[in-house]
Amino acid sequence: MKKVKSFIFTTCFLFASGVAYADKTTVNYTLTPETKQAVTNIITVSKTDPMTGLMQFSTFIEDKKYRKELKKKEALTLVGMDFFKAGLFQQAAEMGRLAYETDGGYFPAVMLYGDALYELKKYGDASALYEAAINAEPNEKSAYLKTADVYKYINAERSLEVLHQFKEKFPSDPDVNKAMGSIYYYQNKIDDAIKAYDTYFAEFKGEDLEAQEEYAIILYIKKDYQGSLDKVNSILPKNPNSLSLNRLKFYNLMELMQVQGAKEAADKFFGAFKDTLYNGTDYKYQGQLAEMLMDTAMMVSSFEHAAKLDPEKAEIQLGLSEAYEKIGEAEKAVNAYKKYLEIAEPGKKSANGILKMGKIYYACAASIEDSTKADLKKKYVEAGDKVFSELEEMAKDSYLGPMWRARIQTILDPENPIESVKECYDKVYERLASKDESYNTERKECLVYSAFYYFKKDDYDAAKDYCEKVLAIDPNHGLAKNILNAIAQLKK
């Protein structure tokens, strides 16, 4: 469940979790024009200045000219409904509370209060009110469905119990299968969720875009990306401005590696909504797309955005590390990779992790061709050599530590032999002694460097000996042949 909860809240796929004020609930009352106007004014102000809106709301409920009307449970409920529909859930909750305290058995007030608390994520309090709503109106379907919905956050088993009560009371109502599908989805019981939704769609005669949207999300989670994309494409024309549908189309196209389609979907998605509505996963996929399109600058920018929004997601830190590595920012790349390891392997210090950090320094050092950056290249080589030395000490029987030490040290002077590099390769060759022929590539690397080392030292007999060892493994090895030819010419 924890995994799915994280997915829901970090990707913002869900659409208000299916909760909306019960439209079957009616209040037989009409607000006075003066009260209605006051509520409208508060809503209007709150859209641009929430604090002033709250102050006006506080004044409104204390104002003597509205006091008589606001003693009526119907008036309190209608005002609360208006605030709820406007997304002012704090104000709606207060009106619901006042109406509920006026008459705790008044169904519309109980539901309003519960719905507002639900939106404020006060699930425990909301569940108690929905249970009270069932007691107040045992034949009202919405009370059961909302009770089941809120319990999925705090007590999934109770949620299913309520749905079974619903099914016993309304055996032919397809909504129970929709609700079960949503609850199974939240519990990460994906196959059960799909089965429940399939039953719902078979029984429901209308067109439920909300259910189809969640079904598309479930297929994405199940990694049925084509199925999810097909569902999205079938409902997106009916709701073209949907944030979650446009997001999901982009995600599915990325997973299907349809680069051109993903680019078109990304251009539409990232150009259609406010910046505050995008999340870390959105930018992660954008970064991956940028890598496919070889847009390194966009890749870096995207993963930086992703890491800022979702710094504790391992795959984002890994992508950020790879982005920094592509632009030669070794320190940033290593720091992001360390963060990745802290998240992916908490409390562990693995040889593979250390090897990867050293390789980052190697790649960044090797990419520097500008002679004015010689000091930076040296800095990266020394830092990488230190990391590979740590690996050599950690895994004393492995050849990888000394081999990568040899490789990274060679970067500083590839034209001339380096004593410490020769020592590292000798150590590698010793550690490969017990390995089979699948390690011959590594053996040749060691032997060729030794041949080069002795050739540059004018020890032609030793160089020839190493070249012959290389050719014994690979008779067509070009560099070994070239060294032998050079020795032959020099000895004439």
Secondary structure as UniProt FT lines:
FT   HELIX           2..11
FT   HELIX           16..18
FT   TURN            23..24
FT   HELIX           33..48
FT   HELIX           50..62
FT   HELIX           64..67
FT   HELIX           69..71
FT   HELIX           73..85
FT   TURN            86..87
FT   HELIX           89..102
FT   TURN            104..105
FT   HELIX           107..119
FT   TURN            120..121
FT   HELIX           123..136
FT   TURN            138..139
FT   HELIX           141..154
FT   HELIX           156..169
FT   TURN            171..172
FT   HELIX           175..186
FT   TURN            187..188
FT   HELIX           190..203
FT   HELIX           209..221
FT   TURN            222..223
FT   HELIX           225..235
FT   HELIX           236..238
FT   TURN            240..241
FT   HELIX           243..255
FT   TURN            256..257
FT   HELIX           259..270
FT   TURN            271..272
FT   HELIX           275..277
FT   HELIX           280..292
FT   TURN            293..294
FT   HELIX           296..309
FT   TURN            311..312
FT   HELIX           314..326
FT   TURN            327..328
FT   HELIX           330..344
FT   TURN            346..347
FT   HELIX           351..366
FT   HELIX           371..373
FT   HELIX           374..394
FT   TURN            396..397
FT   HELIX           400..410
FT   TURN            411..412
FT   TURN            414..415
FT   HELIX           419..431
FT   TURN            432..434
FT   HELIX           437..439
FT   HELIX           440..456
FT   TURN            457..458
FT   HELIX           460..473
FT   TURN            475..476
FT   HELIX           478..490
//
